[in-house]
Amino acid sequence: MQTRSVIDYSLARRATLADLRRGRVSTVDVCDANPYLLRAAKHHGEPTDKTCPVCRKDQLLHVTYTYGDELGDMTGRVRVTRELPAVADQYSEITCYQVEVCRSCEWNHLVTSFVIGHGRPVERRGRRRSTASARD
């Protein structure tokens, strides 16, 4: 699976953690994971080898969200890494966002974003004309 348009947010992460250490922001500001993100981390999070940089208690989990017009109602769905190659083969362009989460202190930060997909043009189906416009 090839990825493109990769954005690494490690510099922003380091800046946030530096601001926390310097007292420019509080743990309340950076440990604010949404309940849905925490639930996704609990059920679908993938363990990493990193310990939380804030509380240093738990191992960080990665949660990957997929977005794209082609996904329709499935856009915004959490997917595990092993599912991504199949998604890339099936769709033209899907944007993935990987977030690190600590379930103990609720630290969360966007780690990376990238685009996957086969890149071929999507065949668009013609719009259905309503019966009212068909009569005109």
The first five atom37 places (N, CA, C, CB, O) and aatype in JSON, in Angstrom:
{
  "aatype": [12, 5, 16, 1, 15, 19, 9, 3, 18, 15, 10, 0, 1, 1, 0, 16, 10, 0, 3, 10, 1, 1, 7, 1, 19, 15, 16, 19, 3, 19, 4, 3, 0, 2, 14, 18, 10, 10, 1, 0, 0, 11, 8, 8, 7, 6, 14, 16, 3, 11, 16, 4, 14, 19, 4, 1, 11, 3, 5, 10, 10, 8, 19, 16, 18, 16, 18, 7, 3, 6, 10, 7, 3, 12, 16, 7, 1, 19, 1, 19, 16, 1, 6, 10, 14, 0, 19, 0, 3, 5, 18, 15, 6, 9, 16, 4, 18, 5, 19, 6, 19, 4, 1, 15, 4, 6, 17, 2, 8, 10, 19, 16, 15, 13, 19, 9, 7, 8, 7, 1, 14, 19, 6, 1, 1, 7, 1, 1, 1, 15, 16, 0, 15, 0, 1, 3],
  "atom_mask": [
    [1, 1, 1, 1, 1],
    [1, 1, 1, 1, 1],
    [1, 1, 1, 1, 1],
    [1, 1, 1, 1, 1],
    [1, 1, 1, 1, 1],
    [1, 1, 1, 1, 1],
    [1, 1, 1, 1, 1],
    [1, 1, 1, 1, 1],
    [1, 1, 1, 1, 1],
    [1, 1, 1, 1, 1],
    [1, 1, 1, 1, 1],
    [1, 1, 1, 1, 1],
    [1, 1, 1, 1, 1],
    [1, 1, 1, 1, 1],
    [1, 1, 1, 1, 1],
    [1, 1, 1, 1, 1],
    [1, 1, 1, 1, 1],
    [1, 1, 1, 1, 1],
    [1, 1, 1, 1, 1],
    [1, 1, 1, 1, 1],
    [1, 1, 1, 1, 1],
    [1, 1, 1, 1, 1],
    [1, 1, 1, 0, 1],
    [1, 1, 1, 1, 1],
    [1, 1, 1, 1, 1],
    [1, 1, 1, 1, 1],
    [1, 1, 1, 1, 1],
    [1, 1, 1, 1, 1],
    [1, 1, 1, 1, 1],
    [1, 1, 1, 1, 1],
    [1, 1, 1, 1, 1],
    [1, 1, 1, 1, 1],
    [1, 1, 1, 1, 1],
    [1, 1, 1, 1, 1],
    [1, 1, 1, 1, 1],
    [1, 1, 1, 1, 1],
    [1, 1, 1, 1, 1],
    [1, 1, 1, 1, 1],
    [1, 1, 1, 1, 1],
    [1, 1, 1, 1, 1],
    [1, 1, 1, 1, 1],
    [1, 1, 1, 1, 1],
    [1, 1, 1, 1, 1],
    [1, 1, 1, 1, 1],
    [1, 1, 1, 0, 1],
    [1, 1, 1, 1, 1],
    [1, 1, 1, 1, 1],
    [1, 1, 1, 1, 1],
    [1, 1, 1, 1, 1],
    [1, 1, 1, 1, 1],
    [1, 1, 1, 1, 1],
    [1, 1, 1, 1, 1],
    [1, 1, 1, 1, 1],
    [1, 1, 1, 1, 1],
    [1, 1, 1, 1, 1],
    [1, 1, 1, 1, 1],
    [1, 1, 1, 1, 1],
    [1, 1, 1, 1, 1],
    [1, 1, 1, 1, 1],
    [1, 1, 1, 1, 1],
    [1, 1, 1, 1, 1],
    [1, 1, 1, 1, 1],
    [1, 1, 1, 1, 1],
    [1, 1, 1, 1, 1],
    [1, 1, 1, 1, 1],
    [1, 1, 1, 1, 1],
    [1, 1, 1, 1, 1],
    [1, 1, 1, 0, 1],
    [1, 1, 1, 1, 1],
    [1, 1, 1, 1, 1],
    [1, 1, 1, 1, 1],
    [1, 1, 1, 0, 1],
    [1, 1, 1, 1, 1],
    [1, 1, 1, 1, 1],
    [1, 1, 1, 1, 1],
    [1, 1, 1, 0, 1],
    [1, 1, 1, 1, 1],
    [1, 1, 1, 1, 1],
    [1, 1, 1, 1, 1],
    [1, 1, 1, 1, 1],
    [1, 1, 1, 1, 1],
    [1, 1, 1, 1, 1],
    [1, 1, 1, 1, 1],
    [1, 1, 1, 1, 1],
    [1, 1, 1, 1, 1],
    [1, 1, 1, 1, 1],
    [1, 1, 1, 1, 1],
    [1, 1, 1, 1, 1],
    [1, 1, 1, 1, 1],
    [1, 1, 1, 1, 1],
    [1, 1, 1, 1, 1],
    [1, 1, 1, 1, 1],
    [1, 1, 1, 1, 1],
    [1, 1, 1, 1, 1],
    [1, 1, 1, 1, 1],
    [1, 1, 1, 1, 1],
    [1, 1, 1, 1, 1],
    [1, 1, 1, 1, 1],
    [1, 1, 1, 1, 1],
    [1, 1, 1, 1, 1],
    [1, 1, 1, 1, 1],
    [1, 1, 1, 1, 1],
    [1, 1, 1, 1, 1],
    [1, 1, 1, 1, 1],
    [1, 1, 1, 1, 1],
    [1, 1, 1, 1, 1],
    [1, 1, 1, 1, 1],
    [1, 1, 1, 1, 1],
    [1, 1, 1, 1, 1],
    [1, 1, 1, 1, 1],
    [1, 1, 1, 1, 1],
    [1, 1, 1, 1, 1],
    [1, 1, 1, 1, 1],
    [1, 1, 1, 1, 1],
    [1, 1, 1, 1, 1],
    [1, 1, 1, 1, 1],
    [1, 1, 1, 0, 1],
    [1, 1, 1, 1, 1],
    [1, 1, 1, 0, 1],
    [1, 1, 1, 1, 1],
    [1, 1, 1, 1, 1],
    [1, 1, 1, 1, 1],
    [1, 1, 1, 1, 1],
    [1, 1, 1, 1, 1],
    [1, 1, 1, 1, 1],
    [1, 1, 1, 0, 1],
    [1, 1, 1, 1, 1],
    [1, 1, 1, 1, 1],
    [1, 1, 1, 1, 1],
    [1, 1, 1, 1, 1],
    [1, 1, 1, 1, 1],
    [1, 1, 1, 1, 1],
    [1, 1, 1, 1, 1],
    [1, 1, 1, 1, 1],
    [1, 1, 1, 1, 1],
    [1, 1, 1, 1, 1]
  ],
  "atom_positions": [
    [[0.85, -1.18, 0.0], [0.0, 0.0, 0.0], [0.89, 1.24, 0.0], [-0.96, 0.0, 1.23], [1.74, 1.41, 0.87]],
    [[0.69, 2.08, -0.97], [1.43, 3.33, -1.02], [0.62, 4.44, -0.36], [1.77, 3.7, -2.48], [-0.6, 4.52, -0.51]],
    [[1.34, 5.28, 0.36], [0.7, 6.45, 0.95], [1.24, 7.68, 0.24], [0.95, 6.52, 2.49], [2.37, 7.69, -0.24]],
    [[0.42, 8.71, 0.18], [0.86, 9.97, -0.41], [0.34, 11.11, 0.44], [0.36, 10.11, -1.87], [-0.52, 10.92, 1.3]],
    [[0.86, 12.29, 0.2], [0.48, 13.49, 0.95], [0.6, 13.26, 2.46], [-0.96, 13.9, 0.6], [-0.3, 13.61, 3.22]],
    [[1.71, 12.69, 2.87], [1.94, 12.37, 4.28], [2.32, 13.64, 5.04], [3.05, 11.3, 4.43], [3.21, 14.39, 4.61]],
    [[1.66, 13.87, 6.15], [1.98, 14.99, 7.03], [2.27, 14.42, 8.41], [0.81, 16.05, 7.08], [1.44, 13.73, 9.0]],
    [[3.45, 14.73, 8.91], [3.88, 14.28, 10.23], [3.72, 15.45, 11.2], [5.36, 13.75, 10.21], [4.25, 16.53, 10.96]],
    [[3.01, 15.23, 12.28], [2.73, 16.3, 13.24], [3.63, 16.24, 14.47], [1.28, 16.23, 13.68], [3.27, 16.75, 15.53]],
    [[4.8, 15.62, 14.34], [5.68, 15.47, 15.5], [6.23, 16.8, 16.0], [6.84, 14.55, 15.15], [6.45, 16.95, 17.21]],
    [[6.45, 17.77, 15.12], [6.92, 19.09, 15.59], [5.85, 19.79, 16.43], [7.32, 19.98, 14.39], [6.15, 20.4, 17.45]],
    [[4.61, 19.7, 15.99], [3.51, 20.29, 16.76], [3.36, 19.58, 18.1], [2.19, 20.22, 15.97], [3.08, 20.22, 19.12]],
    [[3.55, 18.27, 18.1], [3.48, 17.49, 19.35], [4.56, 17.94, 20.32], [3.62, 15.97, 19.05], [4.3, 18.18, 21.49]],
    [[5.79, 18.06, 19.8], [6.9, 18.5, 20.66], [6.65, 19.9, 21.21], [8.21, 18.48, 19.88], [6.95, 20.16, 22.38]],
    [[6.11, 20.79, 20.39], [5.83, 22.15, 20.85], [4.77, 22.15, 21.94], [5.37, 23.02, 19.67], [4.88, 22.89, 22.91]],
    [[3.74, 21.33, 21.77], [2.69, 21.24, 22.79], [3.25, 20.71, 24.1], [1.54, 20.32, 22.3], [2.94, 21.23, 25.17]],
    [[4.07, 19.68, 24.03], [4.66, 19.12, 25.25], [5.63, 20.11, 25.89], [5.38, 17.79, 24.94], [5.72, 20.18, 27.12]],
    [[6.37, 20.87, 25.09], [7.27, 21.89, 25.64], [6.47, 22.98, 26.34], [8.14, 22.5, 24.52], [6.85, 23.44, 27.42]],
    [[5.36, 23.39, 25.74], [4.49, 24.39, 26.37], [3.93, 23.86, 27.69], [3.34, 24.78, 25.44], [3.8, 24.62, 28.65]],
    [[3.61, 22.59, 27.74], [3.1, 21.98, 28.97], [4.18, 22.01, 30.06], [2.64, 20.53, 28.71], [3.9, 22.38, 31.2]],
    [[5.39, 21.62, 29.71], [6.49, 21.62, 30.68], [6.82, 23.03, 31.17], [7.73, 20.99, 30.06], [7.21, 23.21, 32.32]],
    [[6.67, 24.02, 30.31], [6.98, 25.41, 30.68], [5.83, 26.11, 31.39], [7.36, 26.2, 29.44], [5.97, 27.24, 31.84]],
    [[4.7, 25.45, 31.49], [3.56, 26.04, 32.17], [2.72, 26.97, 31.32], [0.0, 0.0, 0.0], [1.86, 27.68, 31.84]],
    [[2.96, 26.98, 30.02], [2.17, 27.85, 29.12], [0.77, 27.3, 28.9], [2.88, 28.01, 27.76], [-0.18, 28.05, 28.64]],
    [[0.64, 25.98, 29.0], [-0.67, 25.32, 28.93], [-0.75, 24.34, 30.1], [-0.89, 24.59, 27.55], [0.28, 23.9, 30.62]],
    [[-1.96, 24.01, 30.48], [-2.13, 23.06, 31.59], [-2.52, 21.69, 31.05], [-3.21, 23.57, 32.58], [-2.83, 21.54, 29.87]],
    [[-2.48, 20.71, 31.92], [-2.9, 19.37, 31.51], [-4.37, 19.35, 31.1], [-2.65, 18.36, 32.64], [-4.77, 18.53, 30.28]],
    [[-5.15, 20.24, 31.66], [-6.57, 20.33, 31.28], [-6.68, 20.72, 29.8], [-7.31, 21.37, 32.17], [-7.59, 20.27, 29.1]],
    [[-5.75, 21.55, 29.33], [-5.77, 21.99, 27.94], [-5.36, 20.89, 26.96], [-4.86, 23.18, 27.76], [-5.88, 20.83, 25.85]],
    [[-4.45, 20.03, 27.36], [-3.93, 19.02, 26.44], [-4.48, 17.62, 26.67], [-2.43, 18.98, 26.53], [-4.37, 16.76, 25.8]],
    [[-5.06, 17.38, 27.81], [-5.64, 16.07, 28.12], [-7.15, 16.18, 28.07], [-5.16, 15.55, 29.53], [-7.84, 16.14, 29.1]],
    [[-7.65, 16.33, 26.87], [-9.06, 16.65, 26.67], [-9.72, 15.74, 25.62], [-9.21, 18.1, 26.26], [-10.56, 16.2, 24.84]],
    [[-9.35, 14.48, 25.61], [-9.89, 13.57, 24.6], [-11.4, 13.48, 24.68], [-9.28, 12.18, 24.77], [-11.99, 13.37, 25.75]],
    [[-12.0, 13.52, 23.51], [-13.45, 13.36, 23.38], [-13.85, 11.96, 23.85], [-13.89, 13.61, 21.9], [-13.11, 11.0, 23.63]],
    [[-15.01, 11.83, 24.49], [-15.46, 10.5, 24.94], [-15.52, 9.47, 23.81], [-16.82, 10.62, 25.58], [-15.25, 8.29, 24.03]],
    [[-15.88, 9.91, 22.59], [-15.94, 8.99, 21.46], [-14.54, 8.51, 21.07], [-16.61, 9.66, 20.26], [-14.36, 7.35, 20.69]],
    [[-13.54, 9.4, 21.18], [-12.16, 9.02, 20.9], [-11.67, 8.02, 21.94], [-11.25, 10.26, 20.86], [-10.99, 7.05, 21.6]],
    [[-12.0, 8.26, 23.2], [-11.6, 7.33, 24.26], [-12.25, 5.96, 24.07], [-11.98, 7.9, 25.64], [-11.62, 4.93, 24.3]],
    [[-13.5, 5.95, 23.65], [-14.2, 4.68, 23.39], [-13.57, 3.97, 22.2], [-15.7, 4.93, 23.14], [-13.39, 2.75, 22.23]],
    [[-13.23, 4.73, 21.16], [-12.58, 4.13, 19.99], [-11.22, 3.56, 20.38], [-12.42, 5.17, 18.86], [-10.84, 2.49, 19.9]],
    [[-10.49, 4.26, 21.24], [-9.19, 3.77, 21.69], [-9.35, 2.48, 22.49], [-8.47, 4.84, 22.54], [-8.55, 1.55, 22.36]],
    [[-10.37, 2.43, 23.31], [-10.61, 1.24, 24.13], [-10.9, 0.01, 23.27], [-11.77, 1.48, 25.1], [-10.37, -1.07, 23.53]],
    [[-11.73, 0.18, 22.27], [-12.2, -0.97, 21.48], [-11.39, -1.22, 20.21], [-13.62, -0.77, 21.11], [-11.31, -2.36, 19.76]],
    [[-10.79, -0.18, 19.63], [-10.11, -0.33, 18.34], [-8.67, 0.17, 18.35], [-10.87, 0.38, 17.28], [-7.97, 0.05, 17.34]],
    [[-8.23, 0.73, 19.47], [-6.88, 1.28, 19.53], [-5.81, 0.22, 19.36], [0.0, 0.0, 0.0], [-5.95, -0.91, 19.83]],
    [[-4.75, 0.61, 18.68], [-3.62, -0.29, 18.46], [-2.48, 0.13, 19.36], [-3.18, -0.28, 16.96], [-2.03, 1.27, 19.3]],
    [[-2.0, -0.78, 20.19], [-0.93, -0.43, 21.13], [0.34, 0.02, 20.41], [-0.61, -1.62, 22.02], [0.67, -0.47, 19.33]],
    [[1.04, 0.95, 21.03], [2.33, 1.4, 20.52], [3.39, 1.01, 21.55], [2.35, 2.95, 20.24], [3.07, 0.47, 22.61]],
    [[4.62, 1.29, 21.24], [5.69, 1.02, 22.19], [6.05, 2.27, 23.0], [6.93, 0.5, 21.47], [7.06, 2.3, 23.7]],
    [[5.21, 3.31, 22.89], [5.47, 4.57, 23.57], [4.61, 4.7, 24.83], [5.2, 5.75, 22.63], [3.45, 4.31, 24.84]],
    [[5.21, 5.25, 25.88], [4.49, 5.57, 27.11], [3.95, 6.99, 26.98], [5.41, 5.41, 28.37], [4.56, 7.84, 26.32]],
    [[2.84, 7.25, 27.61], [2.24, 8.58, 27.56], [3.25, 9.63, 28.02], [0.95, 8.64, 28.42], [3.85, 9.47, 29.08]],
    [[3.44, 10.7, 27.25], [4.4, 11.73, 27.63], [3.9, 12.64, 28.75], [4.75, 12.56, 26.43], [4.68, 13.42, 29.29]],
    [[2.63, 12.56, 29.09], [2.07, 13.43, 30.13], [2.02, 12.72, 31.47], [0.66, 13.9, 29.73], [2.64, 13.17, 32.44]],
    [[1.3, 11.61, 31.54], [1.14, 10.92, 32.83], [2.19, 9.83, 33.06], [-0.25, 10.31, 32.92], [2.43, 9.44, 34.2]],
    [[2.81, 9.36, 32.0], [3.83, 8.31, 32.06], [3.33, 7.02, 32.73], [5.05, 8.82, 32.8], [4.13, 6.25, 33.26]],
    [[2.01, 6.78, 32.69], [1.42, 5.59, 33.3], [1.13, 4.5, 32.27], [0.15, 5.96, 34.03], [1.5, 3.34, 32.46]],
    [[0.48, 4.9, 31.2], [-0.02, 3.91, 30.23], [0.71, 4.0, 28.91], [-1.5, 4.11, 30.0], [1.37, 4.99, 28.58]],
    [[0.56, 2.92, 28.18], [1.06, 2.84, 26.82], [0.09, 3.61, 25.93], [1.22, 1.35, 26.35], [-1.12, 3.53, 26.11]],
    [[0.62, 4.37, 24.96], [-0.24, 5.09, 24.03], [-0.88, 4.12, 23.05], [0.56, 6.16, 23.28], [-0.31, 3.09, 22.71]],
    [[-2.07, 4.47, 22.62], [-2.79, 3.71, 21.61], [-2.95, 4.58, 20.37], [-4.18, 3.22, 22.14], [-3.12, 5.8, 20.49]],
    [[-2.91, 3.97, 19.19], [-3.17, 4.71, 17.96], [-4.57, 4.37, 17.47], [-2.1, 4.37, 16.87], [-4.98, 3.2, 17.46]],
    [[-5.29, 5.41, 17.08], [-6.62, 5.26, 16.5], [-6.56, 5.91, 15.12], [-7.75, 5.9, 17.41], [-6.12, 7.05, 14.99]],
    [[-6.99, 5.18, 14.09], [-6.93, 5.69, 12.73], [-8.34, 5.89, 12.19], [-6.13, 4.72, 11.82], [-9.16, 4.96, 12.17]],
    [[-8.6, 7.12, 11.75], [-9.89, 7.47, 11.16], [-9.73, 7.62, 9.65], [-10.45, 8.79, 11.78], [-8.69, 8.09, 9.18]],
    [[-10.74, 7.2, 8.89], [-10.7, 7.32, 7.43], [-11.85, 8.22, 6.96], [-10.79, 5.93, 6.76], [-12.98, 8.1, 7.41]],
    [[-11.5, 9.11, 6.03], [-12.47, 10.05, 5.48], [-12.35, 10.08, 3.97], [-12.27, 11.46, 6.08], [-11.26, 9.98, 3.41]],
    [[-13.49, 10.24, 3.31], [-13.49, 10.38, 1.86], [-14.9, 10.37, 1.32], [0.0, 0.0, 0.0], [-15.78, 9.69, 1.86]],
    [[-15.11, 11.13, 0.26], [-16.44, 11.2, -0.36], [-16.92, 9.83, -0.82], [-16.42, 12.15, -1.54], [-18.11, 9.52, -0.74]],
    [[-16.0, 9.01, -1.29], [-16.38, 7.69, -1.78], [-16.9, 6.77, -0.68], [-15.19, 7.04, -2.45], [-17.6, 5.8, -0.96]],
    [[-16.56, 7.06, 0.56], [-16.98, 6.21, 1.67], [-18.44, 6.41, 2.04], [-16.12, 6.47, 2.87], [-19.04, 5.57, 2.71]],
    [[-19.02, 7.51, 1.61], [-20.42, 7.78, 1.92], [-20.67, 7.82, 3.42], [0.0, 0.0, 0.0], [-20.02, 8.57, 4.14]],
    [[-21.61, 7.02, 3.89], [-21.95, 6.97, 5.32], [-20.83, 6.38, 6.18], [-23.22, 6.17, 5.52], [-20.86, 6.51, 7.4]],
    [[-19.86, 5.76, 5.56], [-18.76, 5.13, 6.3], [-17.6, 6.1, 6.55], [-18.26, 3.91, 5.55], [-16.61, 5.72, 7.17]],
    [[-17.72, 7.34, 6.08], [-16.66, 8.31, 6.3], [-16.58, 8.64, 7.79], [-16.9, 9.59, 5.47], [-17.6, 8.74, 8.47]],
    [[-15.37, 8.8, 8.28], [-15.18, 9.07, 9.7], [-15.08, 7.81, 10.54], [0.0, 0.0, 0.0], [-15.04, 7.88, 11.76]],
    [[-15.04, 6.67, 9.89], [-14.99, 5.39, 10.6], [-13.57, 5.09, 11.09], [-15.49, 4.25, 9.68], [-12.59, 5.43, 10.44]],
    [[-13.5, 4.45, 12.23], [-12.22, 3.98, 12.77], [-11.86, 2.68, 12.07], [-12.27, 3.79, 14.32], [-12.7, 1.79, 11.91]],
    [[-10.6, 2.57, 11.65], [-10.13, 1.34, 11.01], [-8.79, 0.96, 11.62], [-10.01, 1.51, 9.47], [-8.0, 1.82, 12.0]],
    [[-8.54, -0.34, 11.7], [-7.25, -0.81, 12.17], [-6.3, -0.86, 10.98], [-7.37, -2.22, 12.86], [-6.74, -0.94, 9.83]],
    [[-5.02, -0.81, 11.25], [-4.01, -0.72, 10.21], [-4.11, -1.85, 9.19], [-2.64, -0.72, 10.82], [-3.9, -1.63, 8.0]],
    [[-4.43, -3.04, 9.63], [-4.47, -4.17, 8.7], [-5.61, -4.04, 7.68], [-4.64, -5.47, 9.49], [-5.57, -4.71, 6.65]],
    [[-6.6, -3.19, 7.93], [-7.7, -2.97, 6.98], [-7.34, -1.99, 5.87], [-8.92, -2.47, 7.72], [-7.99, -1.98, 4.82]],
    [[-6.34, -1.16, 6.09], [-6.05, -0.07, 5.16], [-5.65, -0.51, 3.75], [-4.96, 0.77, 5.73], [-6.07, 0.13, 2.79]],
    [[-4.87, -1.59, 3.58], [-4.56, -2.01, 2.2], [-5.81, -2.36, 1.39], [-3.63, -3.22, 2.23], [-5.88, -2.03, 0.2]],
    [[-6.78, -3.0, 1.99], [-8.02, -3.33, 1.28], [-8.79, -2.06, 0.93], [-8.89, -4.26, 2.13], [-9.38, -1.97, -0.15]],
    [[-8.8, -1.1, 1.84], [-9.47, 0.19, 1.57], [-8.76, 0.89, 0.42], [-9.47, 1.09, 2.84], [-9.41, 1.44, -0.47]],
    [[-7.42, 0.87, 0.42], [-6.64, 1.52, -0.63], [-6.92, 0.89, -2.0], [-5.14, 1.44, -0.31], [-6.96, 1.6, -3.01]],
    [[-7.12, -0.41, -2.04], [-7.41, -1.09, -3.3], [-8.82, -0.8, -3.81], [-7.23, -2.58, -3.13], [-9.06, -0.81, -5.02]],
    [[-9.73, -0.55, -2.89], [-11.13, -0.39, -3.26], [-11.5, 1.03, -3.66], [-12.0, -0.82, -2.12], [-12.38, 1.23, -4.49]],
    [[-10.85, 2.03, -3.08], [-11.23, 3.42, -3.3], [-10.11, 4.22, -3.94], [-11.64, 4.06, -1.98], [-8.94, 3.86, -3.85]],
    [[-10.49, 5.31, -4.6], [-9.54, 6.15, -5.3], [-8.71, 7.01, -4.35], [-10.26, 7.03, -6.28], [-7.48, 7.06, -4.47]],
    [[-9.37, 7.68, -3.42], [-8.65, 8.6, -2.52], [-9.34, 8.66, -1.16], [-8.55, 10.01, -3.14], [-10.48, 9.13, -1.05]],
    [[-8.65, 8.18, -0.14], [-9.15, 8.19, 1.23], [-8.09, 8.85, 2.1], [-9.48, 6.74, 1.73], [-6.91, 8.5, 2.04]],
    [[-8.5, 9.81, 2.91], [-7.58, 10.47, 3.83], [-7.67, 9.8, 5.19], [-7.89, 11.99, 3.94], [-8.76, 9.58, 5.72]],
    [[-6.51, 9.47, 5.74], [-6.42, 8.8, 7.03], [-5.77, 9.73, 8.05], [-5.63, 7.48, 6.92], [-4.8, 10.42, 7.74]],
    [[-6.3, 9.73, 9.25], [-5.75, 10.51, 10.35], [-5.45, 9.55, 11.49], [-6.73, 11.66, 10.8], [-6.34, 8.84, 11.96]],
    [[-4.21, 9.54, 11.94], [-3.82, 8.67, 13.04], [-3.6, 9.52, 14.29], [-2.53, 7.85, 12.69], [-2.8, 10.46, 14.28]],
    [[-4.31, 9.19, 15.35], [-4.27, 9.95, 16.6], [-3.71, 9.06, 17.7], [-5.69, 10.47, 16.99], [-4.07, 7.88, 17.79]],
    [[-2.82, 9.61, 18.54], [-2.34, 8.86, 19.7], [-3.19, 9.27, 20.9], [-0.82, 9.13, 19.97], [-3.54, 10.44, 21.07]],
    [[-3.52, 8.27, 21.72], [-4.43, 8.49, 22.84], [-3.91, 7.77, 24.08], [-5.85, 8.0, 22.49], [-3.43, 6.64, 24.01]],
    [[-4.01, 8.44, 25.23], [-3.75, 7.81, 26.52], [-5.1, 7.7, 27.23], [-2.7, 8.63, 27.39], [-5.76, 8.71, 27.47]],
    [[-5.49, 6.5, 27.55], [-6.79, 6.31, 28.2], [-6.75, 6.73, 29.67], [-7.21, 4.85, 28.1], [-7.8, 6.97, 30.26]],
    [[-5.57, 6.81, 30.27], [-5.48, 7.2, 31.69], [-5.7, 8.69, 31.89], [-4.12, 6.81, 32.25], [-6.56, 9.09, 32.68]],
    [[-4.92, 9.51, 31.19], [-5.0, 10.96, 31.43], [-5.75, 11.7, 30.33], [-3.61, 11.54, 31.55], [-5.97, 12.91, 30.44]],
    [[-6.14, 10.99, 29.26], [-6.89, 11.53, 28.14], [-6.08, 12.44, 27.22], [-8.07, 12.29, 28.66], [-6.63, 13.25, 26.48]],
    [[-4.74, 12.29, 27.27], [-3.88, 12.97, 26.29], [-4.24, 12.44, 24.91], [-2.34, 12.74, 26.61], [-4.5, 11.25, 24.73]],
    [[-4.27, 13.33, 23.93], [-4.48, 12.91, 22.55], [-3.82, 13.92, 21.64], [-6.01, 12.77, 22.23], [-3.82, 15.13, 21.9]],
    [[-3.26, 13.42, 20.57], [-2.61, 14.31, 19.62], [-2.6, 13.64, 18.25], [-1.18, 14.66, 20.09], [-2.39, 12.43, 18.14]],
    [[-2.82, 14.44, 17.22], [-2.74, 13.95, 15.86], [-1.28, 13.61, 15.55], [-3.31, 15.0, 14.85], [-0.41, 14.46, 15.69]],
    [[-1.03, 12.38, 15.14], [0.33, 11.92, 14.86], [0.69, 12.15, 13.4], [0.47, 10.45, 15.22], [1.73, 12.73, 13.09]],
    [[-0.18, 11.69, 12.52], [0.09, 11.8, 11.09], [-1.21, 11.77, 10.31], [1.02, 10.67, 10.63], [-2.23, 11.26, 10.78]],
    [[-1.16, 12.31, 9.12], [-2.26, 12.17, 8.18], [-1.66, 11.78, 6.84], [-3.13, 13.49, 8.08], [-0.53, 12.16, 6.52]],
    [[-2.41, 11.03, 6.06], [-1.92, 10.57, 4.77], [-3.1, 10.17, 3.9], [-0.93, 9.4, 4.93], [-4.21, 9.96, 4.39]],
    [[-2.83, 10.06, 2.61], [-3.85, 9.67, 1.65], [-3.49, 8.29, 1.11], [-3.98, 10.73, 0.49], [-2.33, 8.02, 0.8]],
    [[-4.5, 7.44, 1.0], [-4.34, 6.13, 0.38], [-5.38, 5.99, -0.72], [-4.47, 4.99, 1.44], [-6.3, 6.8, -0.81]],
    [[-5.23, 5.0, -1.53], [-6.19, 4.75, -2.6], [-5.48, 4.45, -3.9], [0.0, 0.0, 0.0], [-4.3, 4.75, -4.06]],
    [[-6.22, 3.87, -4.83], [-5.61, 3.47, -6.1], [-5.37, 4.66, -7.03], [-6.49, 2.46, -6.8], [-4.56, 4.55, -7.94]],
    [[-6.04, 5.78, -6.82], [-5.79, 6.99, -7.59], [-6.46, 7.06, -8.94], [0.0, 0.0, 0.0], [-6.33, 8.06, -9.64]],
    [[-7.18, 6.03, -9.32], [-7.88, 6.06, -10.6], [-9.12, 6.94, -10.47], [-8.27, 4.63, -11.06], [-9.71, 7.03, -9.4]],
    [[-9.53, 7.57, -11.57], [-10.74, 8.4, -11.51], [-11.96, 7.58, -11.08], [-11.01, 9.07, -12.89], [-12.1, 6.4, -11.43]],
    [[-12.81, 8.22, -10.33], [-14.03, 7.57, -9.84], [-15.11, 7.73, -10.89], [-14.48, 8.18, -8.48], [-15.33, 8.82, -11.42]],
    [[-15.78, 6.63, -11.18], [-16.9, 6.7, -12.12], [-18.1, 7.25, -11.37], [-17.22, 5.31, -12.75], [-18.58, 6.66, -10.41]],
    [[-18.57, 8.37, -11.83], [-19.73, 9.0, -11.2], [-20.99, 8.52, -11.91], [-19.63, 10.55, -11.25], [-21.05, 8.45, -13.13]],
    [[-21.95, 8.19, -11.13], [-23.24, 7.81, -11.7], [-24.04, 9.07, -11.95], [-24.02, 6.84, -10.76], [-23.96, 10.04, -11.19]],
    [[-24.8, 9.06, -13.01], [-25.64, 10.22, -13.33], [-26.71, 10.42, -12.28], [0.0, 0.0, 0.0], [-27.16, 9.47, -11.64]],
    [[-27.11, 11.66, -12.12], [-28.18, 11.95, -11.16], [-29.51, 11.49, -11.7], [-28.23, 13.45, -10.84], [-29.77, 11.54, -12.91]],
    [[-30.32, 11.07, -10.81], [-31.69, 10.73, -11.19], [-32.48, 12.01, -11.31], [-32.35, 9.77, -10.16], [-32.37, 12.91, -10.47]],
    [[-33.24, 12.08, -12.31], [-34.11, 13.26, -12.44], [-35.43, 12.95, -11.76], [-34.33, 13.66, -13.94], [-35.99, 11.86, -11.92]],
    [[-35.9, 13.89, -11.02], [-37.2, 13.66, -10.36], [-38.3, 13.68, -11.42], [-37.48, 14.75, -9.25], [-38.11, 14.21, -12.51]],
    [[-39.43, 13.1, -11.07], [-40.54, 13.02, -12.03], [-41.06, 14.41, -12.39], [-41.68, 12.18, -11.45], [-41.53, 14.62, -13.5]],
    [[-40.97, 15.35, -11.45], [-41.45, 16.71, -11.73], [-40.56, 17.36, -12.79], [-41.46, 17.57, -10.42], [-41.07, 18.0, -13.7]],
    [[-39.25, 17.2, -12.69], [-38.35, 17.83, -13.66], [-38.37, 17.06, -14.98], [-36.91, 17.91, -13.11], [-38.07, 17.64, -16.03]],
    [[-38.7, 15.79, -14.96], [-38.77, 14.99, -16.18], [-39.95, 15.41, -17.04], [-38.86, 13.5, -15.84], [-39.9, 15.26, -18.26]],
    [[-41.0, 15.91, -16.44], [-42.19, 16.32, -17.18], [-42.01, 17.68, -17.84], [-43.4, 16.36, -16.26], [-42.73, 18.0, -18.79]],
    [[-41.07, 18.48, -17.35], [-40.9, 19.85, -17.9], [-40.34, 19.9, -19.27], [-40.02, 20.65, -17.01], [-40.16, 20.98, -19.83]]
  ]
}
